Amino acid sequence: MDYPYFLKRGSSVSDIITRVSGYINTMNIQYERDAGIRFVIKEFVINTQQDAMGDPDDMLGLLINFKNYWRINRSAVDRDIALVQ
């Protein structure tokens, strides 16, 4: 999660985990029913300090930095998808 989202959620890691888990669980109902796909959350990365990934208003720059961060720092995480919020 990016730092501005962390601040908007009251700087509460537990609130972010609860909310995002709820989003994924809700989404899973539709994906399982319609496509036979289920998302499993393996890891949360919540930035509790100012983001090194850049300006959240620059979506293209944020996505490029996010992609590069995961390739460099999180390559050992077994995953099919990574989401930025």
C-alpha positions, 0 to 999 in steps of 0.5 A: 500500500502506498503511504498516502493510502496508509495516512487516509486509513488513519495510519492503521496497518490492521485497518488496511489489512482488514479492508484489502482482505475484504476487497479480495474476498468479495472479488473472489466470489465473482472470480470463482463463480465466473472463471474458476479463479481464486486469489490468495493473499501471500503478503502485505507490503504497507509503506508506513513512511513516505513512498520511495515509489514516487508521486501517487498522482503520476500513475505511469511513474508509480506503476513503473517504480512499483514494477521495478521495486518488485523485480529488484526487492521482492523477486523471492516472493512466490506470486502470480500478481502484485497489486498497488493500491 
